[in-house]
Amino acid sequence: MSVDLKLAPPLDAAADGPPRPRLRWWQEALFVAGFYAIYTMIRDIHGSKPVSRLQAFHNAQRVIRVEHFFGLFQEQHIQSWFLSWHLFLRFWDAFYGSAHFVVTVIALLYLFRRQPWRYPLWRNTLAFTTALALIGFAFFPLMPPRLLPPGYHFTDTLAMPSLHFAWSSWCALVLGPAVKRRWLKVLIYAYPFVTLFAIVVTGNHYILDAIGGAIILAVGFGLGWALTRLMDARTARKIVAGQR
């Protein structure tokens, strides 16, 4: 069954907006692949250092204390409700391990092919958001709930710390304004909340991680918007200079 993605007027740009350089698919593919490789390398290097593991445990205790203060430390209770549902958890393991990458790539490809005037802003937003997360990985390593000592009563169902909530929220902001069908719009905007459930029930992230992901996405959007404005201004100057 095919889905007709009828376009709604974009919220963040217009098709007749400022002139932009022609997008080349191979350059964008190399950029995305290179950036994801750097993200994976830094994540794995810092996650494998013994000193980082000890520091990650202490940082996890700090996060738990903050969650206790605000009444947010409910991850273990949520996971415990579903531990006997083995097939259910296997589904969320698979979702956690693949959806964040697959859906993000689909959103990037959709923008590139169908709404290229929006592509630079949201590509830059994704890049800045991921870069901010890399800084967090390097300076604030955080042990996920599944790796906490047995006294915390979490169950290790899968291993893969990531930017899941930030990326899923990015996908919703990219695809949500682009569709008119109400049911499809609801599914798209529900995606970040489904991802939040997945990262909690699999024991991979704290609720506070999702809040942090939303914050770095907001900052990433601001930086992406500023960079896109600078790029547009540079392109406009080149066009004006070429017409003289």
N, C-alpha and C positions, 0 to 999 in steps of 0.2 A: 504494500500500500504506500503510495507516494504522498509526501506532505508538501503542500504548496506554501512556501514561505513568502507570502505577499508582503511587500515592503510598506511600512508606515513611515511618515516623515521622520527622519533622524533627529534625535534630540541634541546631539553634540556637534553637528556640522551640517553643511548643505552641499549638494552636488555641485553647485555653481560658486563655491567658496573660493578661497585663495588658491592660485595655481600651485601645483606641486609637481616634483619630478616624476617621471614615469617609473612605476614600480616594476622591478624585474624579479621574477619568481625565484630564480636561482640565487640571487643575492639575499633575498629574504629567507630562503631555506637554509643557506649557510649561516646567516645571522642567528636564526632560531636554534639550529643544531649546535652551533658553537656555544651559545649562551647556556643551553640545557646541559651540555657536557661540562662546562665550568661549574654550574650549580651542583651537578652530581658529584664531581670530583671533590669540591670543597666540603660538601655534606658528608661524604664517606671518609675523607681524611680526618676531619675533626671528630667524627663519631667513633673512630677507631683508636684514638689516642687514650692511653690509660689515665693520664691526668685529666683529660676531658670527661671521662666517665665518672670520676669522683666529683669533679666540678659540676657535671650534669645532674648528679644526685642531689647535691646541695642546692642547686638552682631549682630542681623539682620541689624540694621542701619549701623553698621560698614561695614558689607559685601556689603550692597547696595551702600555705598559711594565708596568702591573699584570698584564695578562693574560699577558705573557711570564714574569713572575715566578712565576705560579701554573701555567704551562703551558697556558693556556686559549686562546692566540692561534692558533686553528685555522680561523678563518672562511674565509680565502682558500683553504686546502686543500680544505675542504668544498665551496665553490663551484666550484672548478676541476674537481671530479669530474663535474659535471653541465653544464658550459658548452656542450658539444656537443649536449645534448638540448634543442633549442630549444622544442619543444612542451611538454616537461616544465617548463621554466622559465616559459613563458607561463602555464601553469596556476598555478604558485606566485605569479606576479605578480598574477593575478586574485584568488587566495586572499588574498594579503596586502592587496590594495586593498579588499576587500569583506567578508570573513568576520568580521573583528573587530567591525565595526559591526552587521552583520545578526544574528550570533549573540547579541551583547550585547542588542540590542533584543528578540529573541525571549525571552531569559532574563528580562528585565524584565517583558515582557507576561505570561509564564507565571506569574511570581510574583504579579503584580498580580491576575490572574484566578483562579488556582488555589490559591495559598498567601499570601493577603494578610497573615497574621500574621507572615510572614518578610520581607515586602516592605520595611518601613521600615529594618530593620537593613542589608539588602544594598543598598538604594538609598543610604543614608548612607555605607556602605562604599565604593561606587563613586564617589560624589561626593568624598569625602576623598582617595581614591586618585588621582583625576584632578587634584584641586587640588594635591596634592603634586608630581605630575608637571609641572604648570604652573610651579611654583616652580623645578623643575629646568631647564625650558626657559629660564626667564628668567635664572637665575644660573649655569647650567652648560651653555651650548650645546655640542652635541656633533656633530661631523661624522660622518655615517654612513660605513661602509667604502666604499660605491660612489663617494663623492666624494673619496676620498683621492687623492693624486698617483699617476701611473702606476707609480711604483716599488713601490707596495704590491700591484700586480697584481690589483686587484679590477675587476670589470666592473659597470657601471651598468645594471641591468635594470629599475629602477622607482624613482620618487621619492615618498616619503611617510613621514617619521618619525612614530611614534605610540606608543601605550601597548599595543601588541598583546599582549605576554606577560602583563602585569598584568590586562588585561581578559579574556583567554582563561582565565587561572587563576580569576578571579572567576566566570566562567560555569561552570566545572567545579565550584566550591564551591557555586554556587547550584543547578545542575541535578543534580549527582551524587547528593546525598542524597534527591532527589525521585523516583527511579526504582528499580524492583525488578528489571527485566530485566537480567541480567548483561551481555549483549552491548552493550546500550545504555549501561550504566554504564561499561563499558570504553571505549567510543567517547568518552563525555563526558570521562572523566579523561585520555584520550589527547590531547584537543584542545589543551591548552597545549603539549605536546611537539611536536605537529604544527606548531603556530604557531612554536615555537622554530626548527624546521627551516626554515620559510618565511622568517623574518626573517633567517636566516643565509645561506641559499642565494641570496636575492635581493640580498644585500649591503647591506641596510638597517640592520642592527643588529649590535652585538657580543654575544658570549655574556655579557659582564659587564652589558650592558643588561638581559638577562633576569633576572639575579640582582638587579639594582636594582629591576626591576619587582616581583619577589616581595617585596622588602623594603618597598616603599611600599604594597603590598597588605596586608601584615601590619600596618603602622602604620595604614593606612586603616581596617582592620577594628577595631583597638582604639579609634580615634577614633569610628568609626561606632557601635560598641557603647556607648560612653560617652554619645554624643548621644542614642541611642535610649532608653537608661535615663532620661535627663533628660526626654525627651519623654513617656515613659510615666508618670513620676512627676507631671509637670505635668497630664496628662490625668486621672490618678487623683485629684489634689487638686480639680480642677474638678468631677468627678463627686461626690465627697464633699461639697463645698460646695453643690452643687445639691440634694443630698438633705436638707440641714439645714432 
